[in-house]
Amino acid sequence: MNLPKNIPPDLAELLQVLATDFPAILRGNLVGIYLWGSLTYEAFDETCSDVDCIGVTRRDLDDREFSELDEWFKNKGEDNRWVRRIDMRFVVDHELLDKSSRCCGFYHYTGKLVRHGSDGNPIIWMNIGESGVTLWGQDARMIAPQVSHQCLVEALQLELNYLKEDLAANAGDRSDKAFVHNAYAVLTACRILFSASQKALASKDQAYGWARETVPLMWRAVIRGAKENRLKNRGSTTLQLEQDAMRFVEFVTDEVKREPKHLTPTE
């Protein structure tokens, strides 16, 4: 196991325990456990980053497996602070891009394991294929399916719809949560724009740097403010911030629909 550099010792410990315990719980059903997201871009921020994991299984979790994994998350959550940041889903091998497949997920905002349908998210698999970290099992580059450009564009459009729904749901909310979600939406939209233009993935920081030099001048203060607010990780959003975020996400939506091929820096 090659864990990312410069992560907190107690997070490294949790990941090592996870990679030991889950194969024992899932026995012959487990194909592999992988890290994706900021941990794989050397962009992990202790203040605000999630711990993104995915487990690939040969079949859907049965009742025993589900119950034991749910108990594991509950117990470890009392001992290790990073369980509160874990986003982990369990998906079925050879159905990784299949939206009709079954899926189970532990998400920090629910604090429990739940069953649901798969979203067949190709962005995760592009990440895992390019830079995913194998905690246990078959190598990440071998497990990730090929993702077509059309499949990527459809996924980016779906992500933009999620951002719009989240911004609409938080309109008028002045809590820390809404403030963070607002900044997250703008920076995620930068990543989406980068991926649509460059047909590749990037961390939020990488996409922010690219967008800062690329988007029209009218949007640069918006993305700079989002970066500053994301680092603060707490505060009260304003009507102006809400409107700026919504308009920027709409701008990115229009650009993705046009599938920009050669966005170039604008003076």
N, C-alpha and C positions, 0 to 999 in steps of 0.2 A: 504494500500500500504506500503510495507516494502522496502524502497529504500536502495541501497548499502551504506555501511558506508564510511565515509571519501571521499565523492565526493564533488566537488565545489558547493557552495550554489546556484549559478545561473544555474548550470546543474540540481540540484534537483528541482529548481523552474520550469525549462522548462519541465521536465518529469511530474510534477504535472499538469501543464497546458495542456500538451498533453493528459494526462489521463482524463482530464475534457472535453476538446474540441472535441476530436475524437468521443466519444460516441454520442455527440450531432450532429455532422456532419453525422455520419454513421447510427444513429438511430438504427432500428431493425436489421441492417445488421452486426453489430459488435459482434463477439464472445469473443474476448479478445485481450489485448495488452501486449507484453512480452519483457523483456530485455534478451539478451544473450551475449556471448563474454566476454571481460575482465571485464565488470561491474559485472558479476556473479561469477567471480573467485577471487574477491578482488585484481585484478591485473590492475586496471585502472590507466593509466599514463596520466596525464594532457598534457604532451608534445606531445604524439604521438598516443594515443588510440582513436579508433572510438567509437561512441555511437551506438551500434548495437541494433536495435529494430525490432519487427515483429508484424504485426496486422493480426489476423485471422478473416475472414469474412464468411458469409453464402453463398455469391455469389460474382462474380467479381464486382468491382466498376462500378457503372453506370456513365454517363457523369456528372451529378450534383455532385456526391460524389467526383469524380476525380478532377473536377474544384475547389471545395471548399477546398479540401486537398492541392492542388497545391498552392492555394492562401495563405493558412495557413503557409506553409513552406516559401513562399516568404516574408510574413509579419513578421513572427517571426525571420527570418534570419536577419532582420534589427535591431532587439531588443536584440537578444541573440546570443552570439558568438558560442554556442555549436551546433546550427543548421548546421554550417559549418563542423561538425564532424558526423552528423547523417547518418547512413546507415539503411534505414527502407524499408521493403517490406510488401506488403499486399497480403496474400495468402488465398485460399479458403479452408474452413474446409472440412475434409474427402478427400481432394486431396493433402495433404501436401507432399507426396512422389511421386506425379504424375507429370512427366515431360511434360505431354501434357496439364496441367492445365494452366490457365491464371494467371498473376501476375502483380502487379504494384509496382514500387519502387522509393523511393527518395534516391539518392546517392550523397554524398557531392561533388564528383568530377564532377557531372553534374549540381547540383544546382537546379534541377527541378524534378517533378514527371513524370515518364515515364511508358508506358505499354510494357510488354514483356512476354515471356513464362517463366514458372517456371523452376528452375533447380532441384526441388525436393530434395534439399540438406539435407541428413539425419544427417549430423554433427550438423546442427543447432538444430534439434529436439532431438538429444541425449543430447545436452547442456541444452535445455529448460526442458527436462524431468528430468535431474539430478540436475540442479542448477538454472534454469531460474527464473527470477523475474516477478511476475504478477503485472503489473501496473493497469490493469482493467480487469474484466471479469472472465471467467472460470479459475480455478487453472491450472498453467503451467503443473503440473505433470499429470493432467487429459487430457490435450489437446494433448500432445506429443504422436505420434504413436511409436510402437515398431520397432526397427531397427535391422535387421539381420546382422550377421558378414559379409556375402557376400555383402550386400548392403553398409556396411561401407567401405569395401575394395575398391569397385568400386568408391565410392565417394572420397576416399583418392587418388586413381589413377587419377581421374579427376582433383583434386586440384593440383596434381603434374604437370599435363599437363598445367594448367593455369600458374603455376610458371615458367615453361619452356618458354611459350609464352611471358610472361612478361619480363623475362630476355633477351630473344632474341630481343624483341622490343626495349629494353633500351640499347642494346649493343652500346658502343661508346659514349653514352650520359654522360656528366660530370656534369649534374645539380644536385641540392639537391634532386629532385624527384627521379632520377635514383639511387642516393646514398642510399636513404631510402628504395626504392624498393629492392635493392640488399640485404640489411640486413634483410628486412622483409622476403624475399624468403628463406634465410638460416634458420631463426628461425621458420618459418612456416613448413619447411621441418622437423625440429626437432619435432614439434608437430605431424606431420603426422607419423613419425617413431614411436613415443611413442604410438600413437593410434593403429597402426598396430600391435605392439608388445604386448601392454597391454590390448587391446580391451576396451579402456577407453579414456576420454578426459582430457586435462590438459591445463593450461595457458601457454603462451610462456615461462614465467619464470620457471614454474615447469618442462616443457619439456626440457628447456635448461639445468637445473640442472641434470636431468636424462641423457640426451644425453652426457653431459660433462664427466660423469662417465662410459658411456656405449659404445660409438662409438669408432672405432679404433683410435689409437693415432694420425694418420696422419690428422684427421679431427678436432681435438680439438682446434687448433689455429684458424681454419676457423670459428667455431661457437663462440669462445670467441671474435674474432674480430667483428663478426656480432652483438653480444650483445652490445659491446661498441659503435659501429656505430649507432645502433638503438637508443641508449640513447642520442647520440649527435643530431640526427634528422636532420643534415645538413652536407654537405661536398661534395667532388668530388670523385667519384669512380675511380678505376684504372683498367687497363687490368687484373692485377693479381686478384683483388677482383671479377671481372666479371667471370673469368675463375674458380676461387675457388667455387663461388656460383653455377655455372652451373654443375661443377663436383660433388659437394655435393648433389645437387638435383638428379643427375643421380644415385649416390650411394644409396640414399634413395629410388628411383624408383625401383632399383634392389632388395633392401631389402623387399619392400612392395610386389613385385611380388612373393617373396619366402614366404611371410606371416610369418615373424620371430615369433617364439613362445616364445623363452626364451633368448632374448638378455641379457647378463650378463655383469657387469662391467669388463673392460679390464685394466689391469695394464699397 
